[in-house]
């Protein structure tokens, strides 16, 4: 139990029989920022046996294409208790590489991509992973972990006859586990900036907790090799302005002010599956063709530390967004 808490990347479901899900989110962007692919391997254990299965969700941002590959729960295997390394049928996922061998009536995808120069969310034994001490609280509805803020890619995939070389591109990994997704959430992620090396991950959720609920958020920004953190835990403030499918998120801590401005097109959203009401249902609106403007301001000098536009940005909405705005 403690091993899973201090290493949130690993599989948490070894002793779970029902009412549990766990999924990892891989986002891959090629060097030219023309191809963006997200892969979501995971497992869902429902209260009823017929709802239990493993899966791989595939999102092609440039083609606005989504598919849900369903496998039996027995085709899911965790290969290690000490690190993240899972198999689903003939597909392998770890923080070192992924290898795909999907061949069905809709898709033929095969190849291998290895990961180098992994940049992690800074943590400690007392505050493990991106959620920090919240990992020690039992029976939360949903836990999350930013596994890799940024990494370099090497390798290619053949997707339905098209060879896509991801060598020199950028990758990102996060995960969620628990009994169900939050009531409502907003997510923004980008590590494809043209002029400077940077990576941002922003998760905002309305979360049930005991007999009440609260709005929690995790925002991390790497600029070059320096990390800036804006979270519920470190008592940062948060304000959101919503304009149709776009948001302006402003967060401040004692030293810095961060502004995140998204730009999307409604036609680029894909409806994806998520855990709710004892089954996987269409629940998640996701866009992989968005852009984002990120501005980081030093409050002491009122000068910009970082102000850049990012491409191939991931934007995700779920649930009643009015709960996020409150």
C-alpha positions as CSV (number, residue, x, y, z in Angstrom):
1,X,0.0,0.0,0.0
2,X,2.7,2.5,1.0
3,X,4.7,1.6,-2.1
4,X,1.8,2.6,-4.3
5,X,1.4,5.9,-2.4
6,X,5.0,7.1,-2.7
7,X,5.2,5.9,-6.3
8,X,1.9,7.0,-7.9
9,X,3.0,5.9,-11.4
10,X,2.6,2.2,-10.7
11,X,-0.5,0.1,-11.1
12,X,-2.8,0.4,-8.1
13,X,-5.4,-2.3,-8.9
14,X,-3.7,-5.6,-8.0
15,X,-6.1,-6.2,-5.1
16,X,-9.2,-4.6,-6.7
17,X,-12.1,-6.7,-7.8
18,X,-14.8,-4.1,-8.6
19,X,-15.7,-0.4,-8.6
20,X,-12.2,0.6,-9.8
21,X,-10.6,2.1,-12.9
22,X,-7.1,3.0,-13.8
23,X,-5.8,4.6,-17.0
24,X,-2.6,6.2,-18.3
25,X,-2.6,9.0,-20.8
26,X,0.2,9.2,-23.4
27,X,0.4,12.3,-25.6
28,X,2.9,12.1,-28.5
29,X,3.7,15.0,-30.9
30,X,6.0,14.8,-33.8
31,X,9.0,17.1,-34.5
32,X,7.1,19.3,-36.9
33,X,4.0,19.5,-34.7
34,X,1.8,18.2,-37.5
35,X,0.9,14.8,-36.0
36,X,-0.5,14.5,-32.4
37,X,-1.5,11.2,-31.0
38,X,-2.9,10.3,-27.6
39,X,-3.1,6.7,-26.3
40,X,-5.0,5.8,-23.2
41,X,-4.5,2.2,-22.0
42,X,-6.4,1.2,-18.9
43,X,-8.7,-1.2,-17.0
44,X,-12.3,-0.9,-15.7
45,X,-13.6,-3.2,-13.0
46,X,-17.4,-2.7,-12.7
47,X,-19.7,-3.9,-9.9
48,X,-21.1,-6.2,-12.6
49,X,-18.8,-8.7,-14.3
50,X,-20.1,-7.8,-17.8
51,X,-18.9,-4.2,-17.5
52,X,-15.4,-5.2,-16.5
53,X,-12.8,-5.0,-19.3
54,X,-9.5,-3.5,-20.3
55,X,-9.1,-0.9,-23.1
56,X,-6.9,1.3,-25.3
57,X,-8.4,4.6,-26.5
58,X,-6.7,6.1,-29.5
59,X,-7.1,9.8,-30.4
60,X,-5.6,11.3,-33.6
61,X,-5.7,15.0,-33.3
62,X,-4.7,16.0,-36.8
63,X,-7.5,13.7,-38.2
64,X,-10.0,14.3,-35.3
65,X,-10.3,10.6,-35.1
66,X,-11.2,8.5,-32.0
67,X,-11.5,4.8,-31.4
68,X,-12.1,2.6,-28.4
69,X,-10.4,-0.8,-28.4
70,X,-12.1,-3.1,-25.9
71,X,-10.3,-6.2,-24.4
72,X,-11.1,-8.6,-21.7
73,X,-9.9,-7.8,-18.2
74,X,-7.8,-10.9,-18.3
75,X,-5.8,-9.5,-21.2
76,X,-4.5,-6.7,-18.9
77,X,-1.2,-7.6,-17.1
78,X,1.0,-5.5,-14.8
79,X,4.5,-6.8,-15.2
80,X,6.0,-5.1,-12.1
81,X,5.1,-4.0,-8.6
82,X,7.9,-1.4,-8.5
83,X,7.4,0.5,-11.8
84,X,4.8,1.2,-14.4
85,X,4.9,-1.6,-17.0
86,X,1.7,-3.1,-18.4
87,X,0.5,-5.3,-21.2
88,X,-2.9,-5.2,-22.9
89,X,-3.1,-8.1,-25.3
90,X,0.0,-7.6,-27.6
91,X,0.6,-3.9,-26.6
92,X,3.1,-2.8,-24.0
93,X,3.2,0.5,-22.1
94,X,5.9,1.8,-19.7
95,X,7.8,5.0,-19.0
96,X,10.6,3.7,-21.1
97,X,8.7,2.9,-24.3
98,X,5.5,1.9,-25.9
99,X,5.0,-0.9,-28.5
100,X,1.7,-1.3,-30.4
101,X,0.3,-4.2,-32.3
102,X,-3.3,-3.5,-33.0
103,X,-5.0,-5.2,-35.9
104,X,-8.8,-5.2,-36.2
105,X,-11.5,-4.3,-38.7
106,X,-11.0,-0.6,-38.1
107,X,-7.4,0.0,-37.3
108,X,-3.9,-1.4,-38.0
109,X,-1.3,0.2,-35.8
110,X,2.1,-1.1,-35.1
111,X,5.5,0.1,-34.1
112,X,7.6,1.2,-31.1
113,X,8.5,4.5,-29.6
114,X,11.1,4.9,-26.9
115,X,11.3,7.7,-24.4
116,X,14.4,9.8,-23.4
117,X,15.2,12.7,-21.1
118,X,12.2,12.3,-18.9
119,X,11.3,15.5,-16.9
120,X,9.3,14.7,-13.8
121,X,7.0,16.7,-11.5
122,X,9.2,17.5,-8.5
123,X,8.1,15.6,-5.4
124,X,9.2,14.0,-2.1
125,X,8.3,11.1,0.2
126,X,6.1,13.4,2.2
127,X,4.5,14.9,-0.9
128,X,4.6,12.1,-3.5
129,X,3.7,12.8,-7.1
130,X,1.8,15.8,-8.4
131,X,-1.1,15.3,-5.8
132,X,1.3,15.4,-2.9
133,X,-0.2,14.5,0.5
134,X,-3.6,13.9,-1.0
135,X,-2.2,10.5,-2.0
136,X,-2.3,9.5,1.6
137,X,-6.1,10.1,1.9
138,X,-8.0,6.9,1.4
139,X,-11.1,6.4,-0.6
140,X,-11.1,9.5,-2.7
141,X,-13.2,9.2,-5.8
142,X,-10.4,10.0,-8.2
143,X,-6.6,10.3,-7.9
144,X,-4.3,11.8,-10.5
145,X,-0.6,11.8,-11.3
146,X,1.5,13.7,-13.8
147,X,4.0,11.0,-14.6
148,X,6.1,12.8,-17.1
149,X,5.9,16.6,-17.8
150,X,8.2,16.4,-20.9
151,X,10.2,13.7,-22.7
152,X,11.9,13.2,-26.1
153,X,10.6,10.6,-28.5
154,X,12.4,8.2,-30.8
155,X,10.8,5.8,-33.2
156,X,7.8,5.6,-35.5
157,X,4.3,4.1,-35.8
158,X,2.6,2.7,-38.9
159,X,-1.0,3.9,-38.5
160,X,-3.4,2.4,-41.1
161,X,-0.6,2.2,-43.8
162,X,0.9,5.6,-43.0
163,X,4.4,5.7,-41.4
164,X,4.6,8.5,-38.8
165,X,8.1,9.3,-37.5
166,X,8.0,10.7,-34.0
167,X,11.8,10.9,-33.6
168,X,12.7,14.4,-32.2
169,X,9.2,15.0,-31.0
170,X,7.8,15.6,-27.6
171,X,5.8,13.3,-25.2
172,X,3.8,13.7,-22.0
173,X,2.3,11.1,-19.6
174,X,-0.3,11.3,-16.8
175,X,-2.8,8.9,-15.2
176,X,-6.0,8.6,-13.1
177,X,-7.3,5.9,-10.9
178,X,-10.2,5.5,-8.4
179,X,-13.9,4.6,-8.6
180,X,-15.1,7.3,-11.1
181,X,-14.1,10.6,-12.7
182,X,-14.8,13.9,-10.8
183,X,-18.2,15.6,-11.0
184,X,-16.6,18.2,-13.4
185,X,-13.2,19.1,-14.7
186,X,-11.1,21.2,-17.0
187,X,-7.7,20.1,-18.3
188,X,-5.0,21.9,-20.4
189,X,-1.6,20.5,-21.4
190,X,1.1,21.6,-23.8
191,X,4.8,21.0,-24.2
192,X,5.1,22.1,-27.9
193,X,6.4,25.6,-27.8
194,X,8.3,26.9,-30.8
195,X,10.8,29.3,-29.3
196,X,11.5,28.0,-25.8
197,X,11.6,24.7,-24.0
198,X,8.5,24.6,-21.7
199,X,5.8,22.3,-20.5
200,X,2.5,23.1,-18.8
201,X,0.0,20.8,-17.2
202,X,-3.2,22.2,-15.7
203,X,-6.0,20.1,-14.0
204,X,-9.0,21.6,-12.3
205,X,-11.7,19.4,-10.8
206,X,-14.8,19.6,-8.6
207,X,-14.1,16.7,-6.3
208,X,-16.4,14.9,-3.8
209,X,-14.7,14.6,-0.4
210,X,-16.4,12.8,2.5
211,X,-19.8,14.5,3.0
212,X,-18.9,17.6,1.0
213,X,-17.0,18.6,-2.2
214,X,-14.4,21.1,-3.2
215,X,-12.7,22.6,-6.3
216,X,-9.1,21.5,-6.4
217,X,-6.4,22.2,-9.0
218,X,-2.9,21.2,-10.0
219,X,-0.9,23.5,-12.3
220,X,2.7,22.9,-13.0
221,X,4.9,24.9,-15.5
222,X,8.5,24.1,-16.5
223,X,10.4,26.9,-18.2
224,X,13.7,25.6,-19.3
225,X,14.8,23.7,-16.1
226,X,12.9,25.7,-13.5
227,X,9.5,24.5,-12.1
228,X,6.7,26.8,-11.0
229,X,3.8,25.3,-9.1
230,X,0.3,26.6,-8.5
231,X,-1.9,24.2,-6.5
232,X,-4.7,23.9,-3.9
233,X,-2.0,22.5,-1.6
234,X,0.3,25.5,-1.8
235,X,-2.7,27.8,-1.4
236,X,-2.5,29.5,-4.8
237,X,-5.6,31.4,-6.0
238,X,-7.5,30.5,-9.1
239,X,-9.9,32.3,-11.4
240,X,-11.5,31.1,-14.6
241,X,-13.3,33.0,-17.3
242,X,-15.1,30.8,-19.8
243,X,-16.0,31.9,-23.3
244,X,-17.9,29.2,-25.2
245,X,-15.3,26.4,-25.5
246,X,-12.3,28.5,-24.5
247,X,-11.0,29.5,-21.1
248,X,-8.8,32.1,-19.5
249,X,-7.3,30.6,-16.3
250,X,-5.4,32.9,-13.9
251,X,-3.6,31.6,-10.9
252,X,-1.3,33.3,-8.4
253,X,1.0,32.3,-5.5
254,X,3.2,34.6,-3.4
255,X,5.8,35.2,-6.1
256,X,4.2,34.6,-9.5
257,X,1.1,35.1,-11.6
258,X,0.2,32.7,-14.3
259,X,-2.3,33.2,-17.2
260,X,-3.4,30.4,-19.5
261,X,-5.5,31.4,-22.5
262,X,-6.8,28.6,-24.8
263,X,-7.9,28.9,-28.4
264,X,-10.0,26.0,-29.9
265,X,-12.4,25.1,-32.7
266,X,-15.6,23.2,-31.8
267,X,-15.2,20.8,-34.7
268,X,-11.9,19.6,-33.4
269,X,-13.3,18.0,-30.2
270,X,-13.7,14.3,-29.8
271,X,-16.1,12.5,-27.4
272,X,-14.2,9.9,-25.4
273,X,-15.1,7.3,-22.8
274,X,-14.7,7.7,-19.1
275,X,-15.8,5.9,-15.9
276,X,-19.2,6.9,-14.5
277,X,-22.3,5.0,-13.0
278,X,-20.6,1.6,-13.0
279,X,-19.6,1.6,-16.6
280,X,-17.5,3.3,-19.2
281,X,-19.6,5.9,-21.0
282,X,-19.1,8.8,-23.5
283,X,-18.1,11.5,-21.0
284,X,-15.0,13.4,-22.1
285,X,-14.7,16.2,-24.7
286,X,-11.1,16.4,-25.9
287,X,-9.3,18.6,-28.4
288,X,-5.7,17.9,-29.5
289,X,-5.5,20.7,-32.2
290,X,-5.8,23.6,-29.8
291,X,-3.4,26.4,-29.1
292,X,-2.6,28.1,-25.8
293,X,-0.9,31.3,-24.7
294,X,1.0,31.0,-21.5
295,X,2.2,34.0,-19.6
296,X,4.2,33.8,-16.3
297,X,4.8,37.1,-14.5
298,X,7.2,37.9,-11.7
299,X,5.0,39.8,-9.2
300,X,8.0,41.6,-7.6
301,X,9.1,43.2,-10.9
302,X,5.9,43.0,-12.9
303,X,8.0,41.6,-15.8
304,X,7.2,38.5,-17.9
305,X,9.4,35.5,-17.2
306,X,7.7,33.6,-20.0
307,X,5.1,34.5,-22.7
308,X,4.8,32.1,-25.5
309,X,2.2,30.4,-27.7
310,X,2.0,26.6,-27.7
311,X,0.6,24.3,-30.4
312,X,-0.8,20.8,-30.4
313,X,-2.3,21.7,-27.1
314,X,-4.6,19.2,-25.3
315,X,-7.9,20.7,-24.0
316,X,-10.4,18.5,-22.1
317,X,-13.7,19.2,-20.5
318,X,-16.0,16.9,-18.5
319,X,-19.2,17.2,-16.5
320,X,-21.0,20.4,-15.6
321,X,-18.6,23.2,-16.2
322,X,-20.6,25.5,-14.0
323,X,-19.2,23.6,-11.0
324,X,-15.7,24.5,-12.1
325,X,-16.5,28.2,-12.4
326,X,-17.8,28.6,-8.9
